[in-house]
Amino acid sequence: MIVAGLPGLVDSFARFALQGLGTPAPVAPTQNLVVTGLYRYVRNPIYVALVAVILGQAVLFGDQRLLGYGVLVWLAFHAFVVGYEEPALVRMFGTEYEDFRANVPRWIPRLTAWRAARRRNHS
């Protein structure tokens, strides 16, 4: 789980900077909605990867406290996503985010990659 989580973190952070032109932090949000890479499978790959790393450490060290910590971290992420992040993304990206949210699960990854519909520019 640790080995699977770390590349996901690096890839997701890189996509935020290069494609989103911002950061995962609310104080410097992305200018573009990122819907490529791991985001085609799950809406929150950074949070999923972080929890996977924590749970992987719990297994590696046989430490139930780390398991409990992983669960608490996931609960905190869930509360933040539902209470702040998703409403903020709806305000920032509107129907683009609504389409993404309707097609890509929040926590459990899809088996196949989702592809955003191309938008036609009607001038």
N, C-alpha and C positions, 0 to 999 in steps of 0.2 A: 504494500500500500504506500510505503514511503517512496519507493522507486517510481510508482505510477503517479504520485501526487506532485513531485518536484518538477518534472518537465511541464506538467499542466500549468503550474504557477508561472514558470518562466514564459511560456507561450502566451498565456493570457495577459500578463503584464506587458509583454512586447506588443500585442495587438492593441491594447488600450493606448499605448504611446504612439505607435506608428499609424494605425488605422483610425483610432478614435480621437487622436490628437488631444489627449488628456491623460488623466490618471484614474485609478479606482477610488481615490479619495473624494468625498463630497465637496471639499474646498477647491478642487481643481478637476471638475468632471470632464468627460469626453465631449467633444463637439459633434462627433458622429456616433451613431449607434453601432456597436460592434456585433456582428452576426456571422462571423466566419470562424474557422478553426473549431475549437471545442465548443464554442457558443452555438454551433449548429446542432449539438447534441443535448446540451444542458444550459439553462440560462445563467447559472451561477458557478462556472467552473473554478473560479478562484476559491470560493468558500468550500466547495466540494473537495478540492485538492488539499486545502489546509486541514480540513477535518480528517481526510484520508491519512495525511502525514501524522497527525496526532494519534489516530487510532492505530496506525502502523507501529508507532513507538510503543503504544500500550501493549500490543502483541509481542513486539521484539523484547521488551523488558519485563513482560508478564506483570505489569503494574495496573491494578484495578483503579487506582487514583487517576491515572492518565485516561483510562476509559471513561470515567466519570467526567473528567475535564473535557474530553472530546464531545461528550453529549451536551454539556453546558455550553461549550463554544457553538455547537450547531444550533442549539435553542436560541442563543443570542443572535446568531446570523439570521435565523428564521424571523425573529421579531423585528430585526432591522430591515430585512428585505420587505416584509409585508407592511410594516408600519411606516417606513420612510422611502426606501429605494424604489420600489415599484410605483408608488404614486408620483414620485419625482420624475421617473422615466416617462410616465404617461404624459406629464406636463411638458417635458422637454421634447419628446419625439412623437407624441400623439399616435396616430394610426399605425405608423411604422413599428412602434413598440408593441401596440395591441396585437398586431399580426404576429410578431415574434413571440409574444407571450401566449397566444392561442395555439401556437404550433410546437413550442419547445418547452419541455417540462422544467420546473424550478429546481428539483433536486435529483431525481432519478433519470439518468441519461436515456435518450432515445437510442434505438438500435441502428437507425439509419440517419444520415445527415439531412437536416432540413435546409432547404434553399429558399431564400426570400424571393418572392415574385418580383420580376423587373417592373419598375414603374415607368410608364410612358409619359413623356413630357408633352402635354397638349398645349401648344402655344397659340 
